[in-house]
Amino acid sequence: MEVSIFTRKMEMTPRLREYVERKVEKLDRYLPSIEEARVELKVENTRSADHSQVAQLTVR
């Protein structure tokens, strides 16, 4: 499975990249036919600081 990770308004650290890749690889247990996974991590301006970080996953 090919994993692509993109960030917006935040820094991609090696530790964060490893964490995301490890979590996405676990999807292979449930959906073995996944060829590609695209992860978008971003920080949005919201009124609530608790909901400002967003992770979006798209699989094919």
Distance bins in CASP14 RR format, pairs under 12 A and 6 or more apart:
PFRMAT RR
TARGET T0000
AUTHOR 0000-0000-0000
RMODE 2
METHOD distances of the structure
MODEL  1
1 21 0 0 0 0 1 0 0 0 0 0 0
1 24 1 0 0 1 0 0 0 0 0 0 0
1 25 1 0 0 1 0 0 0 0 0 0 0
1 26 0 0 0 0 0 1 0 0 0 0 0
1 27 1 0 0 1 0 0 0 0 0 0 0
1 28 1 0 1 0 0 0 0 0 0 0 0
1 29 0 0 0 0 0 1 0 0 0 0 0
1 31 0 0 0 0 1 0 0 0 0 0 0
1 32 0 0 0 0 1 0 0 0 0 0 0
1 33 0 0 0 0 1 0 0 0 0 0 0
1 34 1 0 1 0 0 0 0 0 0 0 0
1 35 1 0 0 1 0 0 0 0 0 0 0
1 36 1 0 0 1 0 0 0 0 0 0 0
1 37 1 0 0 1 0 0 0 0 0 0 0
1 38 0 0 0 0 0 1 0 0 0 0 0
1 39 0 0 0 0 0 1 0 0 0 0 0
1 59 0 0 0 0 1 0 0 0 0 0 0
1 60 0 0 0 0 1 0 0 0 0 0 0
2 21 0 0 0 0 0 1 0 0 0 0 0
2 24 0 0 0 0 0 1 0 0 0 0 0
2 25 0 0 0 0 0 1 0 0 0 0 0
2 28 0 0 0 0 0 1 0 0 0 0 0
2 34 0 0 0 0 1 0 0 0 0 0 0
2 35 1 0 0 1 0 0 0 0 0 0 0
2 36 1 0 1 0 0 0 0 0 0 0 0
2 37 1 0 0 1 0 0 0 0 0 0 0
2 38 0 0 0 0 1 0 0 0 0 0 0
2 39 0 0 0 0 0 1 0 0 0 0 0
2 59 0 0 0 0 0 1 0 0 0 0 0
2 60 0 0 0 0 1 0 0 0 0 0 0
3 17 0 0 0 0 1 0 0 0 0 0 0
3 18 0 0 0 0 0 1 0 0 0 0 0
3 19 0 0 0 0 0 1 0 0 0 0 0
3 20 1 0 0 1 0 0 0 0 0 0 0
3 21 1 0 1 0 0 0 0 0 0 0 0
3 22 0 0 0 0 0 1 0 0 0 0 0
3 23 0 0 0 0 1 0 0 0 0 0 0
3 24 1 0 1 0 0 0 0 0 0 0 0
3 25 1 0 0 1 0 0 0 0 0 0 0
3 26 0 0 0 0 0 1 0 0 0 0 0
3 27 0 0 0 0 1 0 0 0 0 0 0
3 28 0 0 0 0 0 1 0 0 0 0 0
3 34 0 0 0 0 1 0 0 0 0 0 0
3 35 0 0 0 0 0 1 0 0 0 0 0
3 36 1 0 0 1 0 0 0 0 0 0 0
3 37 1 0 1 0 0 0 0 0 0 0 0
3 38 0 0 0 0 1 0 0 0 0 0 0
3 39 1 0 0 1 0 0 0 0 0 0 0
3 57 0 0 0 0 1 0 0 0 0 0 0
3 58 0 0 0 0 0 1 0 0 0 0 0
3 59 0 0 0 0 1 0 0 0 0 0 0
3 60 0 0 0 0 0 1 0 0 0 0 0
4 12 0 0 0 0 0 1 0 0 0 0 0
4 17 0 0 0 0 0 1 0 0 0 0 0
4 20 0 0 0 0 0 1 0 0 0 0 0
4 21 0 0 0 0 0 1 0 0 0 0 0
4 24 0 0 0 0 1 0 0 0 0 0 0
4 35 0 0 0 0 0 1 0 0 0 0 0
4 36 1 0 0 1 0 0 0 0 0 0 0
4 37 1 0 0 1 0 0 0 0 0 0 0
4 38 1 0 1 0 0 0 0 0 0 0 0
4 39 1 0 0 1 0 0 0 0 0 0 0
4 40 0 0 0 0 1 0 0 0 0 0 0
4 41 0 0 0 0 0 1 0 0 0 0 0
4 57 0 0 0 0 0 1 0 0 0 0 0
4 58 0 0 0 0 1 0 0 0 0 0 0
4 59 0 0 0 0 0 1 0 0 0 0 0
4 60 0 0 0 0 0 1 0 0 0 0 0
5 12 1 0 0 1 0 0 0 0 0 0 0
5 13 0 0 0 0 0 1 0 0 0 0 0
5 14 0 0 0 0 0 1 0 0 0 0 0
5 16 0 0 0 0 1 0 0 0 0 0 0
5 17 1 0 0 1 0 0 0 0 0 0 0
5 18 0 0 0 0 0 1 0 0 0 0 0
5 19 0 0 0 0 0 1 0 0 0 0 0
5 20 1 0 1 0 0 0 0 0 0 0 0
5 21 1 0 0 1 0 0 0 0 0 0 0
5 22 0 0 0 0 0 1 0 0 0 0 0
5 23 0 0 0 0 0 1 0 0 0 0 0
5 24 0 0 0 0 1 0 0 0 0 0 0
5 37 0 0 0 0 1 0 0 0 0 0 0
5 38 0 0 0 0 1 0 0 0 0 0 0
5 39 1 0 1 0 0 0 0 0 0 0 0
5 40 0 0 0 0 1 0 0 0 0 0 0
5 41 1 0 0 1 0 0 0 0 0 0 0
5 42 0 0 0 0 0 1 0 0 0 0 0
5 55 0 0 0 0 0 1 0 0 0 0 0
5 56 0 0 0 0 0 1 0 0 0 0 0
5 57 0 0 0 0 0 1 0 0 0 0 0
5 58 0 0 0 0 0 1 0 0 0 0 0
6 12 0 0 0 0 1 0 0 0 0 0 0
6 17 0 0 0 0 0 1 0 0 0 0 0
6 20 0 0 0 0 0 1 0 0 0 0 0
6 37 0 0 0 0 0 1 0 0 0 0 0
6 38 1 0 0 1 0 0 0 0 0 0 0
6 39 1 0 0 1 0 0 0 0 0 0 0
6 40 1 0 1 0 0 0 0 0 0 0 0
6 41 1 0 0 1 0 0 0 0 0 0 0
6 42 0 0 0 0 1 0 0 0 0 0 0
6 55 0 0 0 0 0 1 0 0 0 0 0
6 56 0 0 0 0 1 0 0 0 0 0 0
6 57 0 0 0 0 0 1 0 0 0 0 0
6 58 0 0 0 0 0 1 0 0 0 0 0
7 13 0 0 0 0 1 0 0 0 0 0 0
7 16 0 0 0 0 1 0 0 0 0 0 0
7 17 0 0 0 0 1 0 0 0 0 0 0
7 20 0 0 0 0 1 0 0 0 0 0 0
7 39 0 0 0 0 1 0 0 0 0 0 0
7 40 1 0 0 1 0 0 0 0 0 0 0
7 41 1 0 1 0 0 0 0 0 0 0 0
7 42 1 0 0 1 0 0 0 0 0 0 0
7 43 0 0 0 0 1 0 0 0 0 0 0
7 53 0 0 0 0 0 1 0 0 0 0 0
7 54 0 0 0 0 0 1 0 0 0 0 0
7 55 0 0 0 0 0 1 0 0 0 0 0
7 56 0 0 0 0 0 1 0 0 0 0 0
8 39 0 0 0 0 0 1 0 0 0 0 0
8 40 1 0 0 1 0 0 0 0 0 0 0
8 41 1 0 0 1 0 0 0 0 0 0 0
8 42 1 1 0 0 0 0 0 0 0 0 0
8 43 1 0 0 1 0 0 0 0 0 0 0
8 44 0 0 0 0 1 0 0 0 0 0 0
8 45 0 0 0 0 0 1 0 0 0 0 0
8 53 0 0 0 0 0 1 0 0 0 0 0
8 54 0 0 0 0 1 0 0 0 0 0 0
8 55 0 0 0 0 0 1 0 0 0 0 0
8 56 0 0 0 0 0 1 0 0 0 0 0
9 40 0 0 0 0 0 1 0 0 0 0 0
9 41 0 0 0 0 1 0 0 0 0 0 0
9 42 1 0 1 0 0 0 0 0 0 0 0
9 43 1 0 1 0 0 0 0 0 0 0 0
9 44 1 0 0 1 0 0 0 0 0 0 0
9 45 0 0 0 0 1 0 0 0 0 0 0
9 52 0 0 0 0 1 0 0 0 0 0 0
9 53 0 0 0 0 1 0 0 0 0 0 0
9 54 0 0 0 0 0 1 0 0 0 0 0
10 16 0 0 0 0 1 0 0 0 0 0 0
10 40 0 0 0 0 0 1 0 0 0 0 0
10 41 1 0 0 1 0 0 0 0 0 0 0
10 42 1 0 0 1 0 0 0 0 0 0 0
10 43 1 0 1 0 0 0 0 0 0 0 0
10 44 0 0 0 0 0 1 0 0 0 0 0
10 52 0 0 0 0 0 1 0 0 0 0 0
10 53 1 0 0 1 0 0 0 0 0 0 0
10 54 0 0 0 0 0 1 0 0 0 0 0
10 55 0 0 0 0 0 1 0 0 0 0 0
11 17 0 0 0 0 0 1 0 0 0 0 0
11 41 0 0 0 0 0 1 0 0 0 0 0
11 42 0 0 0 0 0 1 0 0 0 0 0
11 43 0 0 0 0 0 1 0 0 0 0 0
12 18 0 0 0 0 0 1 0 0 0 0 0
12 19 0 0 0 0 0 1 0 0 0 0 0
12 20 0 0 0 0 1 0 0 0 0 0 0
12 21 0 0 0 0 0 1 0 0 0 0 0
12 39 0 0 0 0 0 1 0 0 0 0 0
12 40 0 0 0 0 0 1 0 0 0 0 0
12 41 1 0 0 1 0 0 0 0 0 0 0
12 42 0 0 0 0 0 1 0 0 0 0 0
13 19 0 0 0 0 1 0 0 0 0 0 0
13 20 0 0 0 0 0 1 0 0 0 0 0
13 41 0 0 0 0 0 1 0 0 0 0 0
14 20 0 0 0 0 0 1 0 0 0 0 0
14 21 0 0 0 0 0 1 0 0 0 0 0
15 21 0 0 0 0 0 1 0 0 0 0 0
15 22 0 0 0 0 0 1 0 0 0 0 0
16 22 0 0 0 0 0 1 0 0 0 0 0
16 23 0 0 0 0 0 1 0 0 0 0 0
16 39 0 0 0 0 0 1 0 0 0 0 0
16 41 1 0 0 1 0 0 0 0 0 0 0
16 53 0 0 0 0 0 1 0 0 0 0 0
16 55 0 0 0 0 0 1 0 0 0 0 0
17 23 0 0 0 0 0 1 0 0 0 0 0
17 24 0 0 0 0 0 1 0 0 0 0 0
17 39 0 0 0 0 1 0 0 0 0 0 0
17 41 0 0 0 0 1 0 0 0 0 0 0
18 24 0 0 0 0 0 1 0 0 0 0 0
18 25 0 0 0 0 0 1 0 0 0 0 0
19 25 0 0 0 0 0 1 0 0 0 0 0
19 26 0 0 0 0 0 1 0 0 0 0 0
19 39 0 0 0 0 0 1 0 0 0 0 0
19 41 0 0 0 0 0 1 0 0 0 0 0
19 55 0 0 0 0 0 1 0 0 0 0 0
20 26 0 0 0 0 0 1 0 0 0 0 0
20 27 0 0 0 0 0 1 0 0 0 0 0
20 37 0 0 0 0 1 0 0 0 0 0 0
20 38 0 0 0 0 0 1 0 0 0 0 0
20 39 1 0 1 0 0 0 0 0 0 0 0
20 40 0 0 0 0 0 1 0 0 0 0 0
20 41 1 0 0 1 0 0 0 0 0 0 0
20 55 1 0 0 1 0 0 0 0 0 0 0
20 56 0 0 0 0 0 1 0 0 0 0 0
20 57 0 0 0 0 1 0 0 0 0 0 0
21 27 0 0 0 0 0 1 0 0 0 0 0
21 28 0 0 0 0 0 1 0 0 0 0 0
21 37 0 0 0 0 1 0 0 0 0 0 0
21 39 0 0 0 0 1 0 0 0 0 0 0
22 28 0 0 0 0 0 1 0 0 0 0 0
22 39 0 0 0 0 0 1 0 0 0 0 0
23 29 0 0 0 0 0 1 0 0 0 0 0
23 37 0 0 0 0 0 1 0 0 0 0 0
23 39 0 0 0 0 1 0 0 0 0 0 0
23 41 0 0 0 0 0 1 0 0 0 0 0
23 55 0 0 0 0 1 0 0 0 0 0 0
23 57 0 0 0 0 1 0 0 0 0 0 0
24 30 0 0 0 0 0 1 0 0 0 0 0
24 31 0 0 0 0 0 1 0 0 0 0 0
24 34 0 0 0 0 1 0 0 0 0 0 0
24 36 0 0 0 0 0 1 0 0 0 0 0
24 37 1 0 1 0 0 0 0 0 0 0 0
24 38 0 0 0 0 1 0 0 0 0 0 0
24 39 1 0 0 1 0 0 0 0 0 0 0
24 41 0 0 0 0 0 1 0 0 0 0 0
24 55 0 0 0 0 0 1 0 0 0 0 0
24 57 1 0 0 1 0 0 0 0 0 0 0
24 58 0 0 0 0 0 1 0 0 0 0 0
24 59 0 0 0 0 1 0 0 0 0 0 0
25 31 0 0 0 0 0 1 0 0 0 0 0
25 32 0 0 0 0 0 1 0 0 0 0 0
25 34 0 0 0 0 1 0 0 0 0 0 0
25 37 0 0 0 0 1 0 0 0 0 0 0
25 39 0 0 0 0 0 1 0 0 0 0 0
26 32 0 0 0 0 0 1 0 0 0 0 0
26 34 0 0 0 0 0 1 0 0 0 0 0
26 37 0 0 0 0 0 1 0 0 0 0 0
26 57 0 0 0 0 0 1 0 0 0 0 0
27 33 0 0 0 0 0 1 0 0 0 0 0
27 34 1 0 0 1 0 0 0 0 0 0 0
27 35 0 0 0 0 0 1 0 0 0 0 0
27 36 0 0 0 0 0 1 0 0 0 0 0
27 37 1 0 0 1 0 0 0 0 0 0 0
27 39 0 0 0 0 0 1 0 0 0 0 0
27 57 0 0 0 0 1 0 0 0 0 0 0
27 58 0 0 0 0 0 1 0 0 0 0 0
27 59 1 0 0 1 0 0 0 0 0 0 0
27 60 0 0 0 0 0 1 0 0 0 0 0
28 34 1 0 0 1 0 0 0 0 0 0 0
28 35 0 0 0 0 0 1 0 0 0 0 0
28 37 0 0 0 0 1 0 0 0 0 0 0
28 59 0 0 0 0 0 1 0 0 0 0 0
30 59 0 0 0 0 0 1 0 0 0 0 0
31 37 0 0 0 0 1 0 0 0 0 0 0
31 57 0 0 0 0 0 1 0 0 0 0 0
31 59 1 0 0 1 0 0 0 0 0 0 0
31 60 0 0 0 0 0 1 0 0 0 0 0
32 59 0 0 0 0 0 1 0 0 0 0 0
33 59 0 0 0 0 1 0 0 0 0 0 0
33 60 0 0 0 0 1 0 0 0 0 0 0
34 57 0 0 0 0 0 1 0 0 0 0 0
34 58 0 0 0 0 0 1 0 0 0 0 0
34 59 1 0 1 0 0 0 0 0 0 0 0
34 60 1 0 0 1 0 0 0 0 0 0 0
35 58 0 0 0 0 0 1 0 0 0 0 0
35 59 0 0 0 0 1 0 0 0 0 0 0
35 60 1 0 1 0 0 0 0 0 0 0 0
36 57 0 0 0 0 0 1 0 0 0 0 0
36 58 0 0 0 0 1 0 0 0 0 0 0
36 59 1 0 0 1 0 0 0 0 0 0 0
36 60 1 0 1 0 0 0 0 0 0 0 0
37 55 0 0 0 0 0 1 0 0 0 0 0
37 56 0 0 0 0 0 1 0 0 0 0 0
37 57 1 0 0 1 0 0 0 0 0 0 0
37 58 1 0 0 1 0 0 0 0 0 0 0
37 59 1 0 1 0 0 0 0 0 0 0 0
37 60 1 0 0 1 0 0 0 0 0 0 0
38 55 0 0 0 0 0 1 0 0 0 0 0
38 56 0 0 0 0 1 0 0 0 0 0 0
38 57 1 0 0 1 0 0 0 0 0 0 0
38 58 1 0 1 0 0 0 0 0 0 0 0
38 59 1 0 0 1 0 0 0 0 0 0 0
38 60 0 0 0 0 1 0 0 0 0 0 0
39 54 0 0 0 0 0 1 0 0 0 0 0
39 55 1 0 0 1 0 0 0 0 0 0 0
39 56 1 0 0 1 0 0 0 0 0 0 0
39 57 1 0 1 0 0 0 0 0 0 0 0
39 58 1 0 0 1 0 0 0 0 0 0 0
39 59 0 0 0 0 1 0 0 0 0 0 0
40 53 0 0 0 0 0 1 0 0 0 0 0
40 54 1 0 0 1 0 0 0 0 0 0 0
40 55 1 0 0 1 0 0 0 0 0 0 0
40 56 1 0 1 0 0 0 0 0 0 0 0
40 57 0 0 0 0 1 0 0 0 0 0 0
40 58 1 0 0 1 0 0 0 0 0 0 0
41 52 0 0 0 0 0 1 0 0 0 0 0
41 53 1 0 0 1 0 0 0 0 0 0 0
41 54 1 0 0 1 0 0 0 0 0 0 0
41 55 1 0 1 0 0 0 0 0 0 0 0
41 56 0 0 0 0 1 0 0 0 0 0 0
41 57 0 0 0 0 1 0 0 0 0 0 0
42 52 0 0 0 0 1 0 0 0 0 0 0
42 53 1 0 0 1 0 0 0 0 0 0 0
42 54 1 0 1 0 0 0 0 0 0 0 0
42 55 0 0 0 0 1 0 0 0 0 0 0
42 56 1 0 0 1 0 0 0 0 0 0 0
43 49 0 0 0 0 0 1 0 0 0 0 0
43 51 0 0 0 0 0 1 0 0 0 0 0
43 52 1 0 1 0 0 0 0 0 0 0 0
43 53 1 0 1 0 0 0 0 0 0 0 0
43 54 1 0 0 1 0 0 0 0 0 0 0
43 55 0 0 0 0 0 1 0 0 0 0 0
44 50 0 0 0 0 0 1 0 0 0 0 0
44 51 0 0 0 0 1 0 0 0 0 0 0
44 52 1 0 1 0 0 0 0 0 0 0 0
44 53 1 0 0 1 0 0 0 0 0 0 0
44 54 1 0 1 0 0 0 0 0 0 0 0
44 55 0 0 0 0 0 1 0 0 0 0 0
44 56 0 0 0 0 0 1 0 0 0 0 0
45 51 0 0 0 0 0 1 0 0 0 0 0
45 52 1 0 0 1 0 0 0 0 0 0 0
45 53 0 0 0 0 0 1 0 0 0 0 0
45 54 0 0 0 0 0 1 0 0 0 0 0
46 52 1 0 1 0 0 0 0 0 0 0 0
46 53 0 0 0 0 1 0 0 0 0 0 0
46 54 0 0 0 0 1 0 0 0 0 0 0
END
